[in-house]
């Protein structure tokens, strides 16, 4: 560990604007993507410079542009990132369970997993509970979980740029596996895990297309790493426009020819307070035509898209120190109906209309 590496990691974690990211890139030794070639599998061939960073295609797919630009709405990739974070929090507990008992049967669904590992039922069930003490205990559990999963909306007033940060304190990844997991496309082991939510390993990558740059940082939970595996991997994603071609692609910074990312040691991560999990910062995020109401729109959109989420999370909006607890529109409706009482309804009422014969 060195003071320089600590400062470099802090700089990565503090970056919120294009100017800050480009200052980071300027300080790195990066080979121009035009100075080396990629084969059909996206692997570098020829002119690899040891000790330098290289731009390699996300997912090792030189034609990944079309696959990444799939999001229909700017909030969809954020929701996908949140789902990935929920899965990381759940998988951390599953791996800890297997460490104690290799024969432990896996949960049959995401909700089964959440009940087994956290004792948390459906979030829209809690407001209707009559047992006050039991309800309070579940709300305390939900509050603890929210601290492990959060979204931050940041705004650089000088550059007039938004950044979206999604941070989970789940299982995380070793530096050697970041490119095979967080920077992969369509590669997943979720299909044989019924307690996972997604299956295609694709959606979160759409956030690369709505950002100028994306910073990825990840560290495996300490009780899951083997000897010599502790460390914190990082990379930056951007779009590359090759000279003489009309098919841009998204690339990440790789430190080695096998595609693995640059990293810092575990002591450096400890020094800056990064214990475990993954961090995504999408810089100069394009929210389309939402205008100045982005904070309100984001709150409403995420609650709508994640209508009844498996796990709650926190949303920090611009200049707000206290987060908005995010538990989905289903929970908000349930809370409202519980306040109104069993004899009331949220259905819209209509005045009586006369019924006449059709001519």
PyMOL commands that set and color helices and strands:
alter all, ss='L'
color gray80, all
select helices_A, chain A and resi 3-14+18-27+33-35+58-60+65-68+74-100+110-118+123-126+132-146+175-180+190-192+203-208+222-224+266-271+291-305+329-340
alter helices_A, ss='H'
color red, helices_A
select strands_A, chain A and resi 30-31+37-38+44-45+53-57+149-156+161-168+213-219+231-240+249-254+262-265+277-283+313-316+324-326
alter strands_A, ss='S'
color yellow, strands_A
deselect
rebuild
show_as cartoon
